[in-house]
Structure formats: C-alpha cells, structure tokens
Amino acid sequence: MGGTTAVVAVRGGAPDSAGRDAVRRLGELGGVRVSDDWRGAAIVLDDVGSGELVVVAGPEVGARLQVPRDEERLLDLLLGAVPARATRVGVVGAHGGSGATMLAVALASVPVRAGIPVSLVDLDPAGGVVELLTGLERDPGTRWADLRRQEGTLLPERLATSLPAFEHVRLLGGDLRGGADVDEPVVARAVRAVAQAAEVVVLDLPRTVLFRAQDSRPSLIDDLDHLVLTASAGLRGGAAAAAAARALARSSGGPEISLVVRRRSGEDVLASDVAEACGLPLRGVVRHVRTLDAGVEHGVVPGARRGPLRAAAEEVADALGLLP
C-alpha cells in the first residue's frame, strides 16, 4: 500500500502554454502529479504549440490531443497512468450460503479500525444486499445506477467522498434500482477510481467470476492482489471449493488465492480437509453460531461485534498484509 508518484511529464512548449496549463490543471483536479522531468514518467507529452499535445510515451502513443476540445480524454489518460494506491482483495463464494458477503463486510471493517482508508465494492448484479446488511439503504450517496448515468471521468477522491459509509468504510454498491455486472465498462472504471482513493479495496464478487477466470479475455480478477474463496465444511462445500480452485488454476497469472471455511457444529469434514482437497492455504475458519444470524436480523453489521466472524476476518487481514 502506497501513494502515487510523479507519473506525467510535459516536454517542450512555453511555460505558460495552453497545453502545459491544461495538463497542470487537470493533473491537480485528478490528483495526478506532473513533472518537467520525463525520465521514469508513465506518460510523456510533447507540447507542440497551439494547444496541441502529442503522446510520446505511455498509453495511446502517437495520439494527438487538442485542448480544450480533448480535455476529457486527456483527463482519462492522466488518471489511467496513476498506479493503484490500494491493495485489492476479492471475496467470492465457492457456492451459495458460504458466507462470502458477510466475510467481505467484516474484512473491510478490520483495516479501518487501524486507521486505514477502505472501500467495499458490491458486485452482486441484483444489488442491495450489502447496503441492507450495513444499514445504508436509506442513506444518500452514489450507487451503481447513478454511475451509469454519469458522463465523463470518475475522479477518485470525488467518487470516494460521494459514497455512503458504515463504520468509516465507503460502500460502492447497488440498491433497489439494481447492481452491476462485472463486465460492464463502468465497473472497471469505478474500481480503478476507488483503488486510487483508498488503501484497501475489498470486492464482494459474484460466483460467475469463477467461470470467467478460464476465459482468455481480461478479467476483474486479473487486477486483484488477493482472492479469498469461501466454502462451507462438508461434502458439498469441499466439492465446490475444489471445482472453483481448479477453474482458477487454469487461468494464467492472477492474484494469490486462499480459503476461508464456514463450519457448523456437528459437521464431520474439517476445514483443513477442505483446504487439502482444493490445494489452497487455509486463512481462517468461521464457526457458525446462531447469534450471528440473529445479530444481522437486528441490524448489527457483520463483524462489528467480537465473535467467530470478526476473528476470522482479523486473521485474514493479518495474513494478507492489510494491517500496519
């Protein structure tokens, strides 16, 4: 977890030229540092005069931008070069009822208690479950439906401060108007933006990403630092976790993958057995207790109180290096 560096440099042109002025102004707007030293810069622009900039290094090499006409495109270019500030952790269930969403909520709350800025991204296409679990359904703030209607660039800090929050965790999610599909263009843009404004981003992922992991096309999983797979102890959970692990193993590269097991009393299969079956490191065990479900029914945010879920979330956060 770290901050941004000087990523954009402008060569040539007068100090007060229209091109340089636009880069400085848009860089300040987007929190992008601009330098005259082009060595090591992710983007190098040549100021050729009359408000025209030419990309000579970085994305879109050879592109010619005319300001002010192309300022929106220039801002997108600048923001795209900013390295993600956040450690990105995806949480996905190997099957329904494995507790992935509750773990994602509890996990997002752990670094916040240590003073680390965190955003939680809910990628359930139906939308609304996470904001119900966290008591935000009546709070104002930006949701996926709002982002679809928003034109122009998503500024990281502006987006982050527009989101509703629970226990200081910013939530980007859905509501009664619906959620978001991981393949929508707005999802990649929004995740990039929140990852530039926070130090930890937790993504509550739909199970469909497990099947798309084998696809040759770029996937949201590719940009994660860690992926936590959840499964219940038992034959069903073990089989589902093993199948998910095989699907993920067939993808090239990607994040570090680990396992959290939800275990009910009386189950014969141990969490370690599930981990061994799918060949993944076991990061935590959530012992099921009835008071956890009862607490959620009474508006207690998952992981807010001490108990098995919070303990497991703390173990995961520590193992993944999310704490100072």
N, C-alpha and C positions, 0 to 999 in steps of 0.2 A: 504494500500500500504506500503510495507516494504521490507527490504533486506533479504538476505539469512542468515542462521545460520550455525554453525558447525554441519554438518549432517553425517559425515563419521568418524568412528574410527577404528583403527587397533590395535589388541591385539597380544602380543607375538612377537617372532622373534627378530633378531638383529636390532639395529637402522639403519644400512645401508644395510639391506637385500634387495634382488631383489623385493620381494613383497611390502615392505614398500616404496621403491623407486618408483615403478610403480604407487602406489596409490597417492603419493605426486605429482608426475609429471603429471599424468592425472587429478588430482584434480585442479592443477594450470591451466592446459590447459582449463578445463571446467568451471573455476570459482567456484569450489566446495571447501569449507573449510574442512580440515582434522584435526582431533584431536586424541590425545592419550587417552582422557577420553571418555569411551564408554557410560557413563550414559547420557541418553536422546538423543543419536545419532540415526538417522533414519536407518543407516546401520552400522553394526558391522562386521568386517572381522577378522578372525583369521589367522595370518601368521604362517603356519606350516612348513615353510622352503622350500628350493629348488625352490623358485619362485611360490609356491602354496598358494592360499588364499581360505579360506572357509567362506561362508556367514553364520553367526550365528544369525543375526537379520536383519529384513527388507525384501524387495522383494527377491525372489529366495532363501529362507533359505535352507541351505544344499548344494547349488551349490558350485562346486569346480572349481576355475579359475587358469589356469596356465599362468604365464607371461613369455615371451612376447606374447605367442600364442593367449591368450584370451584378449588382451588389448582393442580391440574394444568393446567386450562385457562388460568388466569392466567399460569402459568409459560410456557406455549406462546406466549401473547400477548406477553409481555415479550421472549422470545428472538427472536420473529419481527420485532421492531422494531429489533434490533441490526443495524447495517449490516455487510455482509460485510467482514471485515478483509483478505481475501486477493484477490490478482489471480488470476482463474480462467482457465486455459488448457486447451482441449480439443485432443486429438490424434486424428485419425481417418484411416484409410487409404482412398484412393480405390478400392483393390482389394486383394485378398489378396496377401500377400508384399511389401508396400511398405515394411515396417519401422516401422509406426506404434507398435507396442507397445515395441519396443526404443528408439525415439526418445523415447517418453513416459518410460521409466525413466531414460534418460540425461539428459533435460531436467530431471526432478525433482531430480537429483543436483547440478546446477550451482549453483542459489542456496544450497543447503545448505553448499557449500564456502565461501560468503561469509558464513556465519553466519545465514542467513535461514531461519526455520521453514517447512518444506514438507510437504505431504501429497500422496500419489499415490492416486487413486481408480481402481480397475479395474472397468470396467463391461461386461466380457465376460459374457454370460448363462451361458456354460458354467462359467466361473470356474476359478481355479487356475493359469493360465499365468504371470501376473506374479509370484506368490509362488514359483513354481518358478524363474523367471529370476533372482530376487533371493535365493534360498536360504532363504526363510522358511517353507517348507512344514511344518517341524516345530516352529516357534516358537509359543509361546502368544500369544493375543491375539484381539481381536474380528474376526469375519468377517461377511459379509452374512447368512449363515444364523443367526448369533447375534442380529443386529439385528432380524430378522423376529420372533423370539420375545420380544424385549424390549418390555415395556409402558412407557408413559409417555414423558416428554420426553427427547430426546437432548441432554444437556448438553455444550457444545462442548469444554471442557477435559477433562472426564471421558472423553468418547469418544476424543479425540486420544491421551491417555495410555494408553488400553486397546489401541491398535493396535500390531501388530508393526512393527518398523522395520529398514531396511537403510541403512547409512551415514547414519544420523540422519534418513532420510526415513520418515515414517509412511505405512503402506500400509493402505488400506481396500479389501479385495478379497474374492474368493471362494476356495474350497478344494474338496476332493473332494465336499462337500455341495452345490456349485453356486455360481453367481454371482448377478448381479442384472440385472433388466431395467430400462431407463431409465424406463419408465412406472410402475414400482412406486412407491407413495406413500413408502415408506421411503427411496428414493433421494434424492428432493428434500429430505427432512428431514435425511438424513445429510450430503449435500453442503453444505447450509446450515450445519450444525453444524461441519464441518471447516473451512469457509471463515471461520468466526468465530474459529477457534483457531489458524490458520496465516496466513502472509503470502503464500504462493503455494500454489495447489492446481492440480495437473496431473491432467486426467481422460483416461484411455485409453478412447476411445469406440468403440462398435461401428458398423459401416457403416450400420446401419439408421437412424441419426440423419440421414443424408443425405437419405433419402426422407421422413422426418417433418418435415424443415425446411420443406417446402412446405405442411404442414398448418396450418390456422388455429388449432389448439389450442396452448396454451402448451407450449414445448419446453425441455428442458435447455439447448439451445444458446442460447436467448434470454438466459440469465443469465451466459454466458461473456463475458470481456473479449477473448479472442483464440481463434481456431480455426486450428490448423495442419493442413493437408491434406498427406498424404504420397502419393507416387506413384513408380513406377519410370520410368526413362528408356526410351523405346521406344514403339512404336505403341499397344500395349495400355495402358501407363501414361498416355500422353498423352490417349487417348480417354476413359479412366476419369476422369482429373482434370478434363477439360473437362466431362464429364457431371455430375460432382459440383459443379463450380463453377456450372454452370447451375442445378442444383437449389437450391443455397444462395442464389444471386442472386434467386430467385423468392420467398424468404422476406423478410418485412419486418423492418427493423432488424437486430438481432443483432450478433455480435462482428466484430472485424477479422479477415479471413481471409487467410492466407498459405500458401506452398507450400514443402515440402522434398522434394527429389528424390533417390532412391536410384539410383546409376548403376554399372553393371558395365562393366568394361573391354571395349572392342570394340563397344559399342553405338553406333549411328550417330546416334541422336537425342540432342541436347544438353539439359541441364537447362534452359537458357534457352529452348529451343524449346518444352518442355512448359509452362513458365511463360507464354510468349506465347500458346500455344494456349488456355489456360484463363483468361488475363487476371488472373492473381494475382501478387503480388510474390514473388520467389524469396528465401527466407530462409536456405537452406543446401543443400548437396549432400553426401550421404553416399556416398563412394566405397566400393564393395563390396570387401572383402578377405577371403580365406578364414580368416585368423586370428581375425576377429570371430566367425564361427560356431563355430570351434574353441574359442575362449575361453568362450563360453556353455556349450558341452558340458562344459567342465571347471569350471563353477561361477563363472566371472568375471562379475560384474554388468555388463550392457551400459553402456558409457560410463565404467566405473571406471578403465580404462587409457587412456592417451593414444592417439589414433588418429582416423580419419575420423569415427566416430560421435560421440565426445566433442567434437571440433572443431565439428561441425555443431550439436550441442546448445548449445555455448557461443555460437555465432553467433546462434542463435535466441533464447536467453535475453537476450543483449545487445540484439538488435533489438526485443524485446518489452518491454524495460524491467524485467526481472526481477532485475537486479543493482543494487547500491547505486551 
